[in-house]
Each structure stands twice: as C-alpha cells, then as structure tokens.
C-alpha cells in the first residue's frame, strides 16, 4: 500500500507565486490565472512520485536536501520530503541560477 504524501506550500513559495502572478497579470490577468493554476497542479503532482526527482544539482540547494523539478522550462520547484510530507520550499526562475 502506498503511503499518502501531504503537501505544504511554504511561505516563501507563496510569495514567489504572488510575484509571478503580479508580473504576468500586468499584461494579461487571464494568462496569469491559468499559469498559476498550472503551477499549483504541478506542485500537487510532485506528491505522486517525489523520489523520481533527483537531488538538486546546484550545490547551494543540494546541501539543504532539496530536490529540483523543472516546470515549463523556465521555473524550478525546490522541494524536500520529510517522512510523508512534501514541502515546496521555493519556486525560482531558471535564469537566476546561471
């Protein structure tokens, strides 16, 4: 029997999502809503098989035990799993990591 994994969106993640929404909504609020909905759906999907995502290849995140999941090529979800809880710690634009 598979264990059910709970999902927690940390405050930093919610702040990142709000900033992403505000940026997109300046030009198109409908696109912003749809994009954020896809982000939340993607975050929820991480609870299905979180172990399929390798630890982050970026040292500053790997040493904290984060895993990275790429979302629509331009964003990375940083998350960690502790027991049966998945914490989404932040969402970062990929261009900020280079």
Long-range contacts (C-beta under 8 A, 24 or more apart in sequence): 3-84, 4-84, 5-47, 5-50, 5-81, 5-84, 5-85, 5-86, 6-47, 6-84, 6-85, 6-86, 7-43, 7-44, 7-46, 7-47, 7-85, 7-86, 7-88, 8-85, 8-86, 8-87, 8-88, 9-43, 9-88, 10-87, 10-88, 10-89, 10-90, 12-89, 12-90, 13-88, 13-89, 13-90, 13-91, 16-90, 16-91, 16-92, 17-91, 20-75, 20-91, 38-71, 38-72, 39-71, 39-75, 39-91, 42-69, 42-71, 42-77, 43-77, 43-88, 46-77, 46-79, 46-86, 46-88, 47-86, 50-79, 50-81, 50-86, 51-81, 53-79, 58-97, 70-94
